[in-house]
Amino acid sequence: MMIHPQYDPVALSLGPVEVHWYGLMYLLAFAAAYGLAWYRSTKRDNWTTDMVSDLVFYGALGVILGGRIGYVLFYQFGELLQNPAYLLRVWEGGMSFHGGFIGVMLGMWFFARKYKKTTFQVFDFIVPCVPTGLLFGRIGNYINGELWGRVSDGGYNWLTYFPQAAAFDMEQLQTNPELQELMLEVNGQYLLPRHPSQLYEAFAEGLLLFIFLWWYSSKPRPRMAASAVFLLGYGISRFIIEFFRQPDADQGFILLGWMTKGQLLSAPMIIAGLIMLIYAYKRGIYDWGKQSAY
């Protein structure tokens, strides 16, 4: 087991300019999305590099605005009601994948209208590029020592003591004294071993989903199928990993005594993805390849 390294939140200092790790992860995410989308545009008819620039711009706007608005609405709605200006306090952190996903969907819809494409032509083109952004985002979460996992007594070598979780660890020690056997004192703080769930998500929602989607979309598939596979892949991965991730302190388990907000938001993605995948193959419309009507 290891102690979280407590990285300096500033990745680069260039004179008076400081680049924080999370900002750097966003930059890498957008750069990777642009590079991958540019490559895909060279392999598809009716896609140009100029379109890719617009596409990534709309996507980035959707991620940032949707991610922030979604976080406040889904997780901090009470704070918003008390202080509407909280929505603008982005420097305090707080982004939601599900909100960012909705923001990207809206951005892609505007892009589709501008270039006279169907919405799912756009979605199917861009979704294989999305998991790399999730990969970098979760690495940023780990570097910042946030969104840590649940306490575990499994003794696995990769379990991690997070100093940022000290207050939560103390609460659990008071509630469950038997956890003292797992306790480690670090700089006067009593810590418990936790799953590094940020890395689990980086691996499953990021790396694995990217590899599978890139392979899947490299061959002609029915329109809507790639989008459906993304919804299924992300929804299932997130739903499972939520069992290892510490629920948000102000949310806890919100349904049936075990379901978290993340699972509640991911379940519709799984259902929608399954329905869309069946419908896509039943309809059988292809946008490229020998079966394409174009």
C-alpha positions as protocol buffer text, in pm:
chain_id: "A"
residue {
  index: 1
  type: MET
  ca { x: 0 y: 0 z: 0 }
}
residue {
  index: 2
  type: MET
  ca { x: 112 y: 354 z: -68 }
}
residue {
  index: 3
  type: ILE
  ca { x: 60 y: 709 z: 52 }
}
residue {
  index: 4
  type: HIS
  ca { x: -69 y: 955 z: -205 }
}
residue {
  index: 5
  type: PRO
  ca { x: 235 y: 1160 z: -318 }
}
residue {
  index: 6
  type: GLN
  ca { x: 65 y: 1498 z: -259 }
}
residue {
  index: 7
  type: TYR
  ca { x: 168 y: 1651 z: -589 }
}
residue {
  index: 8
  type: ASP
  ca { x: 212 y: 2024 z: -618 }
}
residue {
  index: 9
  type: PRO
  ca { x: -115 y: 2145 z: -780 }
}
residue {
  index: 10
  type: VAL
  ca { x: 94 y: 2368 z: -1009 }
}
residue {
  index: 11
  type: ALA
  ca { x: 236 y: 2164 z: -1296 }
}
residue {
  index: 12
  type: LEU
  ca { x: 430 y: 2445 z: -1463 }
}
residue {
  index: 13
  type: SER
  ca { x: 536 y: 2794 z: -1357 }
}
residue {
  index: 14
  type: LEU
  ca { x: 626 y: 3031 z: -1637 }
}
residue {
  index: 15
  type: GLY
  ca { x: 708 y: 3357 z: -1461 }
}
residue {
  index: 16
  type: PRO
  ca { x: 383 y: 3493 z: -1319 }
}
residue {
  index: 17
  type: VAL
  ca { x: 180 y: 3232 z: -1509 }
}
residue {
  index: 18
  type: GLU
  ca { x: 96 y: 2909 z: -1328 }
}
residue {
  index: 19
  type: VAL
  ca { x: -44 y: 2608 z: -1510 }
}
residue {
  index: 20
  type: HIS
  ca { x: -230 y: 2375 z: -1276 }
}
residue {
  index: 21
  type: TRP
  ca { x: -237 y: 2001 z: -1332 }
}
residue {
  index: 22
  type: TYR
  ca { x: -612 y: 1992 z: -1391 }
}
residue {
  index: 23
  type: GLY
  ca { x: -586 y: 2268 z: -1651 }
}
residue {
  index: 24
  type: LEU
  ca { x: -301 y: 2078 z: -1816 }
}
residue {
  index: 25
  type: MET
  ca { x: -515 y: 1764 z: -1826 }
}
residue {
  index: 26
  type: TYR
  ca { x: -792 y: 1958 z: -2001 }
}
residue {
  index: 27
  type: LEU
  ca { x: -541 y: 2089 z: -2253 }
}
residue {
  index: 28
  type: LEU
  ca { x: -410 y: 1737 z: -2320 }
}
residue {
  index: 29
  type: ALA
  ca { x: -767 y: 1606 z: -2349 }
}
residue {
  index: 30
  type: PHE
  ca { x: -865 y: 1865 z: -2611 }
}
residue {
  index: 31
  type: ALA
  ca { x: -536 y: 1821 z: -2798 }
}
residue {
  index: 32
  type: ALA
  ca { x: -583 y: 1443 z: -2809 }
}
residue {
  index: 33
  type: ALA
  ca { x: -944 y: 1480 z: -2925 }
}
residue {
  index: 34
  type: TYR
  ca { x: -837 y: 1717 z: -3202 }
}
residue {
  index: 35
  type: GLY
  ca { x: -552 y: 1492 z: -3319 }
}
residue {
  index: 36
  type: LEU
  ca { x: -766 y: 1179 z: -3323 }
}
residue {
  index: 37
  type: ALA
  ca { x: -1058 y: 1354 z: -3493 }
}
residue {
  index: 38
  type: TRP
  ca { x: -822 y: 1502 z: -3754 }
}
residue {
  index: 39
  type: TYR
  ca { x: -691 y: 1153 z: -3828 }
}
residue {
  index: 40
  type: ARG
  ca { x: -1044 y: 1015 z: -3858 }
}
residue {
  index: 41
  type: SER
  ca { x: -1137 y: 1295 z: -4098 }
}
residue {
  index: 42
  type: THR
  ca { x: -865 y: 1178 z: -4337 }
}
residue {
  index: 43
  type: LYS
  ca { x: -1026 y: 832 z: -4349 }
}
residue {
  index: 44
  type: ARG
  ca { x: -1386 y: 945 z: -4406 }
}
residue {
  index: 45
  type: ASP
  ca { x: -1565 y: 1110 z: -4695 }
}
residue {
  index: 46
  type: ASN
  ca { x: -1757 y: 1432 z: -4628 }
}
residue {
  index: 47
  type: TRP
  ca { x: -1529 y: 1531 z: -4338 }
}
residue {
  index: 48
  type: THR
  ca { x: -1263 y: 1803 z: -4357 }
}
residue {
  index: 49
  type: THR
  ca { x: -999 y: 1932 z: -4118 }
}
residue {
  index: 50
  type: ASP
  ca { x: -1187 y: 2265 z: -4098 }
}
residue {
  index: 51
  type: MET
  ca { x: -1492 y: 2075 z: -3976 }
}
residue {
  index: 52
  type: VAL
  ca { x: -1277 y: 1907 z: -3711 }
}
residue {
  index: 53
  type: SER
  ca { x: -1163 y: 2245 z: -3576 }
}
residue {
  index: 54
  type: ASP
  ca { x: -1524 y: 2356 z: -3538 }
}
residue {
  index: 55
  type: LEU
  ca { x: -1625 y: 2021 z: -3395 }
}
residue {
  index: 56
  type: VAL
  ca { x: -1361 y: 2028 z: -3120 }
}
residue {
  index: 57
  type: PHE
  ca { x: -1448 y: 2391 z: -3040 }
}
residue {
  index: 58
  type: TYR
  ca { x: -1817 y: 2307 z: -2992 }
}
residue {
  index: 59
  type: GLY
  ca { x: -1719 y: 2000 z: -2792 }
}
residue {
  index: 60
  type: ALA
  ca { x: -1482 y: 2192 z: -2564 }
}
residue {
  index: 61
  type: LEU
  ca { x: -1748 y: 2456 z: -2502 }
}
residue {
  index: 62
  type: GLY
  ca { x: -2000 y: 2185 z: -2418 }
}
residue {
  index: 63
  type: VAL
  ca { x: -1761 y: 2009 z: -2180 }
}
residue {
  index: 64
  type: ILE
  ca { x: -1673 y: 2324 z: -1986 }
}
residue {
  index: 65
  type: LEU
  ca { x: -2020 y: 2483 z: -1965 }
}
residue {
  index: 66
  type: GLY
  ca { x: -2212 y: 2156 z: -1933 }
}
residue {
  index: 67
  type: GLY
  ca { x: -1964 y: 2010 z: -1687 }
}
residue {
  index: 68
  type: ARG
  ca { x: -1988 y: 2308 z: -1454 }
}
residue {
  index: 69
  type: ILE
  ca { x: -2364 y: 2360 z: -1483 }
}
residue {
  index: 70
  type: GLY
  ca { x: -2425 y: 1988 z: -1444 }
}
residue {
  index: 71
  type: TYR
  ca { x: -2209 y: 1968 z: -1132 }
}
residue {
  index: 72
  type: VAL
  ca { x: -2396 y: 2254 z: -967 }
}
residue {
  index: 73
  type: LEU
  ca { x: -2740 y: 2122 z: -1064 }
}
residue {
  index: 74
  type: PHE
  ca { x: -2673 y: 1755 z: -986 }
}
residue {
  index: 75
  type: TYR
  ca { x: -2452 y: 1786 z: -679 }
}
residue {
  index: 76
  type: GLN
  ca { x: -2471 y: 2139 z: -537 }
}
residue {
  index: 77
  type: PHE
  ca { x: -2826 y: 2254 z: -611 }
}
residue {
  index: 78
  type: GLY
  ca { x: -2883 y: 2366 z: -252 }
}
residue {
  index: 79
  type: GLU
  ca { x: -2573 y: 2585 z: -269 }
}
residue {
  index: 80
  type: LEU
  ca { x: -2697 y: 2732 z: -598 }
}
residue {
  index: 81
  type: LEU
  ca { x: -3032 y: 2826 z: -443 }
}
residue {
  index: 82
  type: GLN
  ca { x: -2858 y: 3000 z: -152 }
}
residue {
  index: 83
  type: ASN
  ca { x: -2594 y: 3166 z: -366 }
}
residue {
  index: 84
  type: PRO
  ca { x: -2656 y: 3178 z: -745 }
}
residue {
  index: 85
  type: ALA
  ca { x: -2307 y: 3324 z: -797 }
}
residue {
  index: 86
  type: TYR
  ca { x: -2167 y: 2986 z: -690 }
}
residue {
  index: 87
  type: LEU
  ca { x: -2221 y: 2872 z: -1049 }
}
residue {
  index: 88
  type: LEU
  ca { x: -1944 y: 3108 z: -1161 }
}
residue {
  index: 89
  type: ARG
  ca { x: -1689 y: 3010 z: -894 }
}
residue {
  index: 90
  type: VAL
  ca { x: -1512 y: 2765 z: -1124 }
}
residue {
  index: 91
  type: TRP
  ca { x: -1176 y: 2821 z: -953 }
}
residue {
  index: 92
  type: GLU
  ca { x: -1310 y: 2623 z: -656 }
}
residue {
  index: 93
  type: GLY
  ca { x: -1341 y: 2314 z: -876 }
}
residue {
  index: 94
  type: GLY
  ca { x: -1641 y: 2098 z: -948 }
}
residue {
  index: 95
  type: MET
  ca { x: -1720 y: 1940 z: -1286 }
}
residue {
  index: 96
  type: SER
  ca { x: -1970 y: 1667 z: -1373 }
}
residue {
  index: 97
  type: PHE
  ca { x: -1917 y: 1413 z: -1649 }
}
residue {
  index: 98
  type: HIS
  ca { x: -2290 y: 1371 z: -1702 }
}
residue {
  index: 99
  type: GLY
  ca { x: -2335 y: 1748 z: -1727 }
}
residue {
  index: 100
  type: GLY
  ca { x: -2042 y: 1771 z: -1967 }
}
residue {
  index: 101
  type: PHE
  ca { x: -2192 y: 1489 z: -2171 }
}
residue {
  index: 102
  type: ILE
  ca { x: -2520 y: 1678 z: -2208 }
}
residue {
  index: 103
  type: GLY
  ca { x: -2323 y: 1991 z: -2299 }
}
residue {
  index: 104
  type: VAL
  ca { x: -2133 y: 1803 z: -2569 }
}
residue {
  index: 105
  type: MET
  ca { x: -2459 y: 1660 z: -2706 }
}
residue {
  index: 106
  type: LEU
  ca { x: -2595 y: 2012 z: -2744 }
}
residue {
  index: 107
  type: GLY
  ca { x: -2271 y: 2128 z: -2903 }
}
residue {
  index: 108
  type: MET
  ca { x: -2278 y: 1841 z: -3152 }
}
residue {
  index: 109
  type: TRP
  ca { x: -2641 y: 1920 z: -3234 }
}
residue {
  index: 110
  type: PHE
  ca { x: -2549 y: 2280 z: -3323 }
}
residue {
  index: 111
  type: PHE
  ca { x: -2254 y: 2153 z: -3528 }
}
residue {
  index: 112
  type: ALA
  ca { x: -2478 y: 1905 z: -3714 }
}
residue {
  index: 113
  type: ARG
  ca { x: -2722 y: 2180 z: -3806 }
}
residue {
  index: 114
  type: LYS
  ca { x: -2442 y: 2406 z: -3929 }
}
residue {
  index: 115
  type: TYR
  ca { x: -2291 y: 2141 z: -4156 }
}
residue {
  index: 116
  type: LYS
  ca { x: -2620 y: 1974 z: -4253 }
}
residue {
  index: 117
  type: LYS
  ca { x: -2534 y: 1636 z: -4106 }
}
residue {
  index: 118
  type: THR
  ca { x: -2752 y: 1413 z: -3896 }
}
residue {
  index: 119
  type: THR
  ca { x: -2685 y: 1427 z: -3525 }
}
residue {
  index: 120
  type: PHE
  ca { x: -2572 y: 1066 z: -3509 }
}
residue {
  index: 121
  type: GLN
  ca { x: -2338 y: 1106 z: -3803 }
}
residue {
  index: 122
  type: VAL
  ca { x: -2158 y: 1358 z: -3586 }
}
residue {
  index: 123
  type: PHE
  ca { x: -2183 y: 1155 z: -3266 }
}
residue {
  index: 124
  type: ASP
  ca { x: -2055 y: 838 z: -3431 }
}
residue {
  index: 125
  type: PHE
  ca { x: -1761 y: 1030 z: -3575 }
}
residue {
  index: 126
  type: ILE
  ca { x: -1648 y: 1190 z: -3248 }
}
residue {
  index: 127
  type: VAL
  ca { x: -1728 y: 938 z: -2970 }
}
residue {
  index: 128
  type: PRO
  ca { x: -1413 y: 725 z: -3028 }
}
residue {
  index: 129
  type: CYS
  ca { x: -1211 y: 1037 z: -2943 }
}
residue {
  index: 130
  type: VAL
  ca { x: -1391 y: 1105 z: -2613 }
}
residue {
  index: 131
  type: PRO
  ca { x: -1241 y: 837 z: -2382 }
}
residue {
  index: 132
  type: THR
  ca { x: -893 y: 991 z: -2403 }
}
residue {
  index: 133
  type: GLY
  ca { x: -1041 y: 1302 z: -2242 }
}
residue {
  index: 134
  type: LEU
  ca { x: -1186 y: 1088 z: -1965 }
}
residue {
  index: 135
  type: LEU
  ca { x: -845 y: 926 z: -1921 }
}
residue {
  index: 136
  type: PHE
  ca { x: -667 y: 1258 z: -1872 }
}
residue {
  index: 137
  type: GLY
  ca { x: -946 y: 1394 z: -1653 }
}
residue {
  index: 138
  type: ARG
  ca { x: -929 y: 1101 z: -1411 }
}
residue {
  index: 139
  type: ILE
  ca { x: -551 y: 1124 z: -1396 }
}
residue {
  index: 140
  type: GLY
  ca { x: -602 y: 1488 z: -1299 }
}
residue {
  index: 141
  type: ASN
  ca { x: -839 y: 1379 z: -1023 }
}
residue {
  index: 142
  type: TYR
  ca { x: -575 y: 1141 z: -889 }
}
residue {
  index: 143
  type: ILE
  ca { x: -297 y: 1400 z: -901 }
}
residue {
  index: 144
  type: ASN
  ca { x: -519 y: 1640 z: -708 }
}
residue {
  index: 145
  type: GLY
  ca { x: -605 y: 1369 z: -455 }
}
residue {
  index: 146
  type: GLU
  ca { x: -980 y: 1412 z: -508 }
}
residue {
  index: 147
  type: LEU
  ca { x: -1272 y: 1177 z: -574 }
}
residue {
  index: 148
  type: TRP
  ca { x: -1095 y: 897 z: -389 }
}
residue {
  index: 149
  type: GLY
  ca { x: -1233 y: 548 z: -341 }
}
residue {
  index: 150
  type: ARG
  ca { x: -1390 y: 368 z: -50 }
}
residue {
  index: 151
  type: VAL
  ca { x: -1202 y: 222 z: 245 }
}
residue {
  index: 152
  type: SER
  ca { x: -1088 y: -136 z: 190 }
}
residue {
  index: 153
  type: ASP
  ca { x: -950 y: -406 z: 415 }
}
residue {
  index: 154
  type: GLY
  ca { x: -842 y: -618 z: 120 }
}
residue {
  index: 155
  type: GLY
  ca { x: -470 y: -555 z: 171 }
}
residue {
  index: 156
  type: TYR
  ca { x: -411 y: -497 z: -202 }
}
residue {
  index: 157
  type: ASN
  ca { x: -76 y: -342 z: -287 }
}
residue {
  index: 158
  type: TRP
  ca { x: -236 y: -57 z: -481 }
}
residue {
  index: 159
  type: LEU
  ca { x: -460 y: 67 z: -200 }
}
residue {
  index: 160
  type: THR
  ca { x: -374 y: 426 z: -117 }
}
residue {
  index: 161
  type: TYR
  ca { x: -376 y: 651 z: 190 }
}
residue {
  index: 162
  type: PHE
  ca { x: -515 y: 991 z: 87 }
}
residue {
  index: 163
  type: PRO
  ca { x: -431 y: 1276 z: 328 }
}
residue {
  index: 164
  type: GLN
  ca { x: -715 y: 1474 z: 168 }
}
residue {
  index: 165
  type: ALA
  ca { x: -954 y: 1212 z: 308 }
}
residue {
  index: 166
  type: ALA
  ca { x: -832 y: 1252 z: 668 }
}
residue {
  index: 167
  type: ALA
  ca { x: -1158 y: 1405 z: 796 }
}
residue {
  index: 168
  type: PHE
  ca { x: -1365 y: 1125 z: 640 }
}
residue {
  index: 169
  type: ASP
  ca { x: -1125 y: 863 z: 770 }
}
residue {
  index: 170
  type: MET
  ca { x: -1160 y: 998 z: 1123 }
}
residue {
  index: 171
  type: GLU
  ca { x: -1540 y: 979 z: 1098 }
}
residue {
  index: 172
  type: GLN
  ca { x: -1520 y: 619 z: 984 }
}
residue {
  index: 173
  type: LEU
  ca { x: -1275 y: 533 z: 1262 }
}
residue {
  index: 174
  type: GLN
  ca { x: -1515 y: 676 z: 1518 }
}
residue {
  index: 175
  type: THR
  ca { x: -1808 y: 487 z: 1366 }
}
residue {
  index: 176
  type: ASN
  ca { x: -1618 y: 162 z: 1311 }
}
residue {
  index: 177
  type: PRO
  ca { x: -1340 y: 124 z: 1573 }
}
residue {
  index: 178
  type: GLU
  ca { x: -1240 y: -211 z: 1421 }
}
residue {
  index: 179
  type: LEU
  ca { x: -1089 y: -16 z: 1130 }
}
residue {
  index: 180
  type: GLN
  ca { x: -806 y: 93 z: 1360 }
}
residue {
  index: 181
  type: GLU
  ca { x: -618 y: -219 z: 1249 }
}
residue {
  index: 182
  type: LEU
  ca { x: -589 y: -60 z: 904 }
}
residue {
  index: 183
  type: MET
  ca { x: -499 y: 287 z: 1028 }
}
residue {
  index: 184
  type: LEU
  ca { x: -174 y: 460 z: 940 }
}
residue {
  index: 185
  type: GLU
  ca { x: -51 y: 782 z: 1101 }
}
residue {
  index: 186
  type: VAL
  ca { x: 87 y: 1027 z: 847 }
}
residue {
  index: 187
  type: ASN
  ca { x: 205 y: 1370 z: 966 }
}
residue {
  index: 188
  type: GLY
  ca { x: -30 y: 1356 z: 1264 }
}
residue {
  index: 189
  type: GLN
  ca { x: -328 y: 1243 z: 1058 }
}
residue {
  index: 190
  type: TYR
  ca { x: -490 y: 903 z: 1092 }
}
residue {
  index: 191
  type: LEU
  ca { x: -559 y: 759 z: 749 }
}
residue {
  index: 192
  type: LEU
  ca { x: -731 y: 450 z: 612 }
}
residue {
  index: 193
  type: PRO
  ca { x: -641 y: 259 z: 292 }
}
residue {
  index: 194
  type: ARG
  ca { x: -872 y: 344 z: 4 }
}
residue {
  index: 195
  type: HIS
  ca { x: -924 y: 228 z: -351 }
}
residue {
  index: 196
  type: PRO
  ca { x: -758 y: 469 z: -599 }
}
residue {
  index: 197
  type: SER
  ca { x: -1086 y: 472 z: -790 }
}
residue {
  index: 198
  type: GLN
  ca { x: -967 y: 763 z: -1005 }
}
residue {
  index: 199
  type: LEU
  ca { x: -715 y: 526 z: -1164 }
}
residue {
  index: 200
  type: TYR
  ca { x: -976 y: 253 z: -1202 }
}
residue {
  index: 201
  type: GLU
  ca { x: -1190 y: 500 z: -1396 }
}
residue {
  index: 202
  type: ALA
  ca { x: -894 y: 622 z: -1601 }
}
residue {
  index: 203
  type: PHE
  ca { x: -824 y: 263 z: -1703 }
}
residue {
  index: 204
  type: ALA
  ca { x: -1181 y: 145 z: -1768 }
}
residue {
  index: 205
  type: GLU
  ca { x: -1364 y: 457 z: -1892 }
}
residue {
  index: 206
  type: GLY
  ca { x: -1052 y: 596 z: -2056 }
}
residue {
  index: 207
  type: LEU
  ca { x: -797 y: 349 z: -2190 }
}
residue {
  index: 208
  type: LEU
  ca { x: -1008 y: 34 z: -2235 }
}
residue {
  index: 209
  type: LEU
  ca { x: -1310 y: 217 z: -2376 }
}
residue {
  index: 210
  type: PHE
  ca { x: -1087 y: 410 z: -2617 }
}
residue {
  index: 211
  type: ILE
  ca { x: -918 y: 94 z: -2748 }
}
residue {
  index: 212
  type: PHE
  ca { x: -1247 y: -87 z: -2798 }
}
residue {
  index: 213
  type: LEU
  ca { x: -1429 y: 207 z: -2957 }
}
residue {
  index: 214
  type: TRP
  ca { x: -1137 y: 289 z: -3187 }
}
residue {
  index: 215
  type: TRP
  ca { x: -1129 y: -71 z: -3307 }
}
residue {
  index: 216
  type: TYR
  ca { x: -1509 y: -96 z: -3332 }
}
residue {
  index: 217
  type: SER
  ca { x: -1546 y: 225 z: -3534 }
}
residue {
  index: 218
  type: SER
  ca { x: -1256 y: 141 z: -3766 }
}
residue {
  index: 219
  type: LYS
  ca { x: -1495 y: -80 z: -3963 }
}
residue {
  index: 220
  type: PRO
  ca { x: -1831 y: 23 z: -4113 }
}
residue {
  index: 221
  type: ARG
  ca { x: -2102 y: 6 z: -3848 }
}
residue {
  index: 222
  type: PRO
  ca { x: -2468 y: 110 z: -3865 }
}
residue {
  index: 223
  type: ARG
  ca { x: -2544 y: 471 z: -3791 }
}
residue {
  index: 224
  type: MET
  ca { x: -2594 y: 522 z: -3416 }
}
residue {
  index: 225
  type: ALA
  ca { x: -2405 y: 201 z: -3324 }
}
residue {
  index: 226
  type: ALA
  ca { x: -2078 y: 366 z: -3217 }
}
residue {
  index: 227
  type: SER
  ca { x: -2270 y: 616 z: -3005 }
}
residue {
  index: 228
  type: ALA
  ca { x: -2463 y: 331 z: -2848 }
}
residue {
  index: 229
  type: VAL
  ca { x: -2144 y: 139 z: -2768 }
}
residue {
  index: 230
  type: PHE
  ca { x: -2000 y: 449 z: -2601 }
}
residue {
  index: 231
  type: LEU
  ca { x: -2310 y: 488 z: -2382 }
}
residue {
  index: 232
  type: LEU
  ca { x: -2299 y: 120 z: -2290 }
}
residue {
  index: 233
  type: GLY
  ca { x: -1925 y: 114 z: -2227 }
}
residue {
  index: 234
  type: TYR
  ca { x: -1915 y: 427 z: -2017 }
}
residue {
  index: 235
  type: GLY
  ca { x: -2239 y: 353 z: -1832 }
}
residue {
  index: 236
  type: ILE
  ca { x: -2137 y: -1 z: -1735 }
}
residue {
  index: 237
  type: SER
  ca { x: -1783 y: 101 z: -1636 }
}
residue {
  index: 238
  type: ARG
  ca { x: -1899 y: 393 z: -1424 }
}
residue {
  index: 239
  type: PHE
  ca { x: -2180 y: 193 z: -1262 }
}
residue {
  index: 240
  type: ILE
  ca { x: -1939 y: -83 z: -1155 }
}
residue {
  index: 241
  type: ILE
  ca { x: -1656 y: 145 z: -1040 }
}
residue {
  index: 242
  type: GLU
  ca { x: -1900 y: 346 z: -826 }
}
residue {
  index: 243
  type: PHE
  ca { x: -1897 y: 44 z: -593 }
}
residue {
  index: 244
  type: PHE
  ca { x: -1531 y: 129 z: -523 }
}
residue {
  index: 245
  type: ARG
  ca { x: -1565 y: 509 z: -522 }
}
residue {
  index: 246
  type: GLN
  ca { x: -1651 y: 707 z: -210 }
}
residue {
  index: 247
  type: PRO
  ca { x: -1998 y: 862 z: -252 }
}
residue {
  index: 248
  type: ASP
  ca { x: -2007 y: 1241 z: -241 }
}
residue {
  index: 249
  type: ALA
  ca { x: -2028 y: 1355 z: 121 }
}
residue {
  index: 250
  type: ASP
  ca { x: -2344 y: 1560 z: 66 }
}
residue {
  index: 251
  type: GLN
  ca { x: -2512 y: 1287 z: -140 }
}
residue {
  index: 252
  type: GLY
  ca { x: -2431 y: 950 z: 12 }
}
residue {
  index: 253
  type: PHE
  ca { x: -2644 y: 657 z: -104 }
}
residue {
  index: 254
  type: ILE
  ca { x: -2956 y: 807 z: -254 }
}
residue {
  index: 255
  type: LEU
  ca { x: -3157 y: 502 z: -360 }
}
residue {
  index: 256
  type: LEU
  ca { x: -3221 y: 152 z: -219 }
}
residue {
  index: 257
  type: GLY
  ca { x: -2957 y: 210 z: 45 }
}
residue {
  index: 258
  type: TRP
  ca { x: -2669 y: 136 z: -193 }
}
residue {
  index: 259
  type: MET
  ca { x: -2709 y: 333 z: -517 }
}
residue {
  index: 260
  type: THR
  ca { x: -2502 y: 650 z: -562 }
}
residue {
  index: 261
  type: LYS
  ca { x: -2582 y: 959 z: -769 }
}
residue {
  index: 262
  type: GLY
  ca { x: -2324 y: 846 z: -1026 }
}
residue {
  index: 263
  type: GLN
  ca { x: -2499 y: 510 z: -1064 }
}
residue {
  index: 264
  type: LEU
  ca { x: -2841 y: 675 z: -1087 }
}
residue {
  index: 265
  type: LEU
  ca { x: -2716 y: 897 z: -1371 }
}
residue {
  index: 266
  type: SER
  ca { x: -2534 y: 610 z: -1545 }
}
residue {
  index: 267
  type: ALA
  ca { x: -2824 y: 361 z: -1544 }
}
residue {
  index: 268
  type: PRO
  ca { x: -3021 y: 553 z: -1815 }
}
residue {
  index: 269
  type: MET
  ca { x: -2707 y: 559 z: -2029 }
}
residue {
  index: 270
  type: ILE
  ca { x: -2687 y: 179 z: -2017 }
}
residue {
  index: 271
  type: ILE
  ca { x: -3056 y: 137 z: -2103 }
}
residue {
  index: 272
  type: ALA
  ca { x: -3043 y: 396 z: -2382 }
}
residue {
  index: 273
  type: GLY
  ca { x: -2723 y: 245 z: -2523 }
}
residue {
  index: 274
  type: LEU
  ca { x: -2873 y: -104 z: -2539 }
}
residue {
  index: 275
  type: ILE
  ca { x: -3192 y: 18 z: -2708 }
}
residue {
  index: 276
  type: MET
  ca { x: -2995 y: 230 z: -2955 }
}
residue {
  index: 277
  type: LEU
  ca { x: -2760 y: -56 z: -3046 }
}
residue {
  index: 278
  type: ILE
  ca { x: -3048 y: -294 z: -3122 }
}
residue {
  index: 279
  type: TYR
  ca { x: -3227 y: -23 z: -3321 }
}
residue {
  index: 280
  type: ALA
  ca { x: -2912 y: 69 z: -3516 }
}
residue {
  index: 281
  type: TYR
  ca { x: -2854 y: -285 z: -3640 }
}
residue {
  index: 282
  type: LYS
  ca { x: -3222 y: -341 z: -3710 }
}
residue {
  index: 283
  type: ARG
  ca { x: -3241 y: -24 z: -3920 }
}
residue {
  index: 284
  type: GLY
  ca { x: -2909 y: -92 z: -4094 }
}
residue {
  index: 285
  type: ILE
  ca { x: -2818 y: 253 z: -4230 }
}
residue {
  index: 286
  type: TYR
  ca { x: -2446 y: 293 z: -4302 }
}
residue {
  index: 287
  type: ASP
  ca { x: -2264 y: 623 z: -4355 }
}
residue {
  index: 288
  type: TRP
  ca { x: -1948 y: 478 z: -4508 }
}
residue {
  index: 289
  type: GLY
  ca { x: -1815 y: 155 z: -4652 }
}
residue {
  index: 290
  type: LYS
  ca { x: -1966 y: -72 z: -4919 }
}
residue {
  index: 291
  type: GLN
  ca { x: -2309 y: -69 z: -4757 }
}
residue {
  index: 292
  type: SER
  ca { x: -2324 y: 311 z: -4748 }
}
residue {
  index: 293
  type: ALA
  ca { x: -2597 y: 481 z: -4947 }
}
residue {
  index: 294
  type: TYR
  ca { x: -2372 y: 783 z: -5013 }
}
